[in-house]
Amino acid sequence: MPAIIIAIGIAALGWFIKAGLSGYTESSRVVTVKGLSEREVKADKVIWPITFVEIGDDLSSLYSTIEAKNTVIISMLKSKGISDNEISTRIDVEDMKANAYSNNVATRYKASSVITVNTRNVDTVLGLMKEQSSLIEKGIAISLNRYENPVQFEFTGLNNIKPEMIKDATQNARKAAQQFATDSESELGKIRSATQGQFTIEDRDQNTPYIKNVRVVTTIVYSLED
């Protein structure tokens, strides 16, 4: 009797080992592919800081000069369709003689004015940026320092194009998997797993920051069948 039980146990163990190896072989017949989807889109929001600097020894006169020039700039913006709620202003004043590293300066005060346009009227701002030189004729020297006050173009409509881009990426991944299956003389099976990569939005190039490149990569594991 014990011998029969042992024989049955050995037979069962052999069956489980065979089944396990078979399952392992089947599960290992997979192909992992990546699908890419890219799109060029135009920015739908812009943050444009307009900056200029004035210096003087009389603080009251300095403020008056700043305010007068701010009025000129804001009037130009409004004349092109920029509304009040899309414009904000900030004035920073530095006492140069109070600065430990500026003991020998001739002028005491330095005032910086920043007029920021935050709008979805990207085309309007692009047009206004081309007219900045006209402010020089009015005695306003606009600073073009892109490091301290860069112009920011943004694309906020990602959710509107996500589904279609994911679909495109998935289709591209399937094409690659199908080619692999054909080359290996297999049939493409079902999706085992899928991972959606992170969407990235970057400038297309340095010269056209208002054109964005949207990109996503999906990773999909397909089973292969004989």
C-alpha positions as a Python dict, from the first residue, in 0.01 Angstrom:
ca = {
    (1, 'M'): (0, 0, 0),
    (2, 'P'): (272, 257, 85),
    (3, 'A'): (445, 169, -241),
    (4, 'I'): (125, 249, -436),
    (5, 'I'): (89, 584, -260),
    (6, 'I'): (449, 673, -338),
    (7, 'A'): (402, 575, -703),
    (8, 'I'): (91, 790, -729),
    (9, 'G'): (277, 1080, -567),
    (10, 'I'): (566, 1051, -809),
    (11, 'A'): (327, 1041, -1105),
    (12, 'A'): (139, 1347, -979),
    (13, 'L'): (464, 1533, -922),
    (14, 'G'): (572, 1453, -1275),
    (15, 'W'): (243, 1583, -1412),
    (16, 'F'): (271, 1909, -1218),
    (17, 'I'): (630, 1960, -1333),
    (18, 'K'): (527, 1901, -1695),
    (19, 'A'): (231, 2135, -1664),
    (20, 'G'): (449, 2398, -1503),
    (21, 'L'): (711, 2378, -1776),
    (22, 'S'): (441, 2393, -2040),
    (23, 'G'): (292, 2701, -1879),
    (24, 'Y'): (632, 2862, -1852),
    (25, 'T'): (704, 2798, -2218),
    (26, 'E'): (374, 2947, -2323),
    (27, 'S'): (410, 3250, -2098),
    (28, 'S'): (761, 3314, -2225),
    (29, 'R'): (640, 3342, -2585),
    (30, 'V'): (579, 3712, -2578),
    (31, 'V'): (706, 4019, -2757),
    (32, 'T'): (746, 4362, -2597),
    (33, 'V'): (710, 4660, -2830),
    (34, 'K'): (692, 5036, -2800),
    (35, 'G'): (459, 5263, -2993),
    (36, 'L'): (534, 5631, -3051),
    (37, 'S'): (291, 5913, -3123),
    (38, 'E'): (401, 6272, -3189),
    (39, 'R'): (213, 6587, -3276),
    (40, 'E'): (298, 6948, -3339),
    (41, 'V'): (53, 7190, -3181),
    (42, 'K'): (39, 7565, -3139),
    (43, 'A'): (58, 7716, -2792),
    (44, 'D'): (-280, 7834, -2663),
    (45, 'K'): (-151, 8050, -2376),
    (46, 'V'): (130, 8300, -2339),
    (47, 'I'): (285, 8483, -2044),
    (48, 'W'): (476, 8786, -2172),
    (49, 'P'): (671, 9004, -1927),
    (50, 'I'): (750, 9350, -2066),
    (51, 'T'): (1036, 9500, -1864),
    (52, 'F'): (1217, 9833, -1860),
    (53, 'V'): (1447, 10008, -1612),
    (54, 'E'): (1473, 10370, -1500),
    (55, 'I'): (1727, 10536, -1269),
    (56, 'G'): (1719, 10862, -1075),
    (57, 'D'): (1796, 11038, -748),
    (58, 'D'): (1445, 11158, -670),
    (59, 'L'): (1214, 10873, -579),
    (60, 'S'): (893, 11065, -644),
    (61, 'S'): (1003, 11172, -992),
    (62, 'L'): (1119, 10821, -1066),
    (63, 'Y'): (779, 10677, -983),
    (64, 'S'): (610, 10938, -1201),
    (65, 'T'): (832, 10845, -1495),
    (66, 'I'): (764, 10476, -1445),
    (67, 'E'): (388, 10527, -1422),
    (68, 'A'): (383, 10745, -1734),
    (69, 'K'): (568, 10484, -1937),
    (70, 'N'): (351, 10206, -1796),
    (71, 'T'): (48, 10397, -1921),
    (72, 'V'): (194, 10415, -2272),
    (73, 'I'): (262, 10041, -2280),
    (74, 'I'): (-75, 9943, -2135),
    (75, 'S'): (-254, 10172, -2382),
    (76, 'M'): (-74, 9998, -2668),
    (77, 'L'): (-174, 9657, -2532),
    (78, 'K'): (-538, 9755, -2494),
    (79, 'S'): (-547, 9904, -2843),
    (80, 'K'): (-462, 9558, -2978),
    (81, 'G'): (-733, 9379, -2780),
    (82, 'I'): (-558, 9282, -2455),
    (83, 'S'): (-801, 9329, -2166),
    (84, 'D'): (-741, 9470, -1816),
    (85, 'N'): (-772, 9131, -1649),
    (86, 'E'): (-493, 8999, -1873),
    (87, 'I'): (-248, 9268, -1759),
    (88, 'S'): (-62, 9295, -1428),
    (89, 'T'): (211, 9539, -1322),
    (90, 'R'): (496, 9531, -1073),
    (91, 'I'): (752, 9796, -982),
    (92, 'D'): (1071, 9710, -793),
    (93, 'V'): (1295, 9986, -655),
    (94, 'E'): (1652, 9938, -540),
    (95, 'D'): (1848, 10192, -334),
    (96, 'M'): (2185, 10155, -499),
    (97, 'K'): (2370, 10341, -224),
    (98, 'A'): (2230, 10105, 36),
    (99, 'N'): (2390, 9816, -149),
    (100, 'A'): (2720, 9717, 9),
    (101, 'Y'): (2860, 9631, -333),
    (102, 'S'): (2759, 9960, -498),
    (103, 'N'): (2928, 10228, -289),
    (104, 'N'): (3054, 10431, -583),
    (105, 'V'): (2734, 10459, -787),
    (106, 'A'): (2642, 10800, -919),
    (107, 'T'): (2265, 10749, -918),
    (108, 'R'): (2083, 10644, -605),
    (109, 'Y'): (1769, 10465, -721),
    (110, 'K'): (1707, 10197, -981),
    (111, 'A'): (1346, 10110, -1062),
    (112, 'S'): (1236, 9812, -1268),
    (113, 'S'): (887, 9790, -1412),
    (114, 'V'): (740, 9459, -1523),
    (115, 'I'): (411, 9458, -1711),
    (116, 'T'): (297, 9099, -1754),
    (117, 'V'): (49, 8990, -2017),
    (118, 'N'): (-119, 8658, -1938),
    (119, 'T'): (-354, 8570, -2221),
    (120, 'R'): (-478, 8303, -2460),
    (121, 'N'): (-457, 8548, -2749),
    (122, 'V'): (-125, 8408, -2865),
    (123, 'D'): (-143, 8551, -3216),
    (124, 'T'): (-211, 8898, -3075),
    (125, 'V'): (96, 8880, -2852),
    (126, 'L'): (312, 8751, -3137),
    (127, 'G'): (207, 9056, -3336),
    (128, 'L'): (274, 9291, -3044),
    (129, 'M'): (619, 9145, -2989),
    (130, 'K'): (711, 9251, -3341),
    (131, 'E'): (606, 9608, -3256),
    (132, 'Q'): (824, 9642, -2946),
    (133, 'S'): (1066, 9862, -3136),
    (134, 'S'): (793, 10126, -3167),
    (135, 'L'): (822, 10183, -2792),
    (136, 'I'): (1181, 10298, -2834),
    (137, 'E'): (1052, 10591, -3039),
    (138, 'K'): (846, 10685, -2733),
    (139, 'G'): (1150, 10677, -2504),
    (140, 'I'): (1086, 10333, -2356),
    (141, 'A'): (1386, 10098, -2373),
    (142, 'I'): (1237, 9751, -2335),
    (143, 'S'): (1468, 9492, -2183),
    (144, 'L'): (1496, 9172, -2384),
    (145, 'N'): (1662, 8968, -2109),
    (146, 'R'): (1511, 8624, -2166),
    (147, 'Y'): (1681, 8472, -1863),
    (148, 'E'): (1530, 8690, -1591),
    (149, 'N'): (1192, 8747, -1757),
    (150, 'P'): (1139, 8488, -2028),
    (151, 'V'): (833, 8471, -2248),
    (152, 'Q'): (643, 8151, -2172),
    (153, 'F'): (431, 7980, -2433),
    (154, 'E'): (211, 7697, -2303),
    (155, 'F'): (-18, 7433, -2449),
    (156, 'T'): (-310, 7354, -2219),
    (157, 'G'): (-522, 7136, -2448),
    (158, 'L'): (-345, 6807, -2381),
    (159, 'N'): (-659, 6630, -2255),
    (160, 'N'): (-828, 6699, -2589),
    (161, 'I'): (-566, 6513, -2792),
    (162, 'K'): (-468, 6242, -2543),
    (163, 'P'): (-718, 5973, -2655),
    (164, 'E'): (-624, 6000, -3022),
    (165, 'M'): (-252, 6002, -2948),
    (166, 'I'): (-280, 5695, -2724),
    (167, 'K'): (-473, 5523, -3003),
    (168, 'D'): (-202, 5611, -3256),
    (169, 'A'): (74, 5492, -3025),
    (170, 'T'): (-109, 5164, -2963),
    (171, 'Q'): (-160, 5106, -3335),
    (172, 'N'): (206, 5174, -3405),
    (173, 'A'): (306, 4929, -3133),
    (174, 'R'): (79, 4663, -3282),
    (175, 'K'): (235, 4711, -3626),
    (176, 'A'): (579, 4648, -3479),
    (177, 'A'): (453, 4341, -3291),
    (178, 'Q'): (281, 4207, -3600),
    (179, 'Q'): (603, 4241, -3800),
    (180, 'F'): (794, 4055, -3529),
    (181, 'A'): (534, 3778, -3525),
    (182, 'T'): (549, 3745, -3904),
    (183, 'D'): (928, 3730, -3904),
    (184, 'S'): (924, 3460, -3634),
    (185, 'E'): (651, 3263, -3815),
    (186, 'S'): (409, 3311, -3525),
    (187, 'E'): (61, 3448, -3479),
    (188, 'L'): (12, 3763, -3278),
    (189, 'G'): (-197, 3695, -2971),
    (190, 'K'): (-365, 3907, -2709),
    (191, 'I'): (-217, 4195, -2511),
    (192, 'R'): (-58, 4066, -2192),
    (193, 'S'): (12, 4409, -2044),
    (194, 'A'): (29, 4771, -2151),
    (195, 'T'): (197, 5075, -2003),
    (196, 'Q'): (127, 5430, -2110),
    (197, 'G'): (433, 5651, -2096),
    (198, 'Q'): (435, 6008, -1974),
    (199, 'F'): (324, 6279, -2215),
    (200, 'T'): (594, 6538, -2282),
    (201, 'I'): (544, 6888, -2424),
    (202, 'E'): (853, 7065, -2553),
    (203, 'D'): (938, 7354, -2782),
    (204, 'R'): (976, 7238, -3140),
    (205, 'D'): (1289, 7452, -3164),
    (206, 'Q'): (1448, 7764, -3013),
    (207, 'N'): (1318, 7997, -3282),
    (208, 'T'): (950, 7906, -3259),
    (209, 'P'): (873, 7841, -2891),
    (210, 'Y'): (502, 7890, -2964),
    (211, 'I'): (504, 7563, -3162),
    (212, 'K'): (510, 7263, -2929),
    (213, 'N'): (601, 6900, -2987),
    (214, 'V'): (376, 6663, -2790),
    (215, 'R'): (508, 6309, -2750),
    (216, 'V'): (402, 5984, -2582),
    (217, 'V'): (540, 5629, -2591),
    (218, 'T'): (338, 5322, -2494),
    (219, 'T'): (490, 4987, -2402),
    (220, 'I'): (281, 4680, -2485),
    (221, 'V'): (347, 4310, -2429),
    (222, 'Y'): (177, 4073, -2675),
    (223, 'S'): (163, 3695, -2660),
    (224, 'L'): (287, 3493, -2955),
    (225, 'E'): (109, 3180, -3074),
    (226, 'D'): (207, 2901, -3312),
}
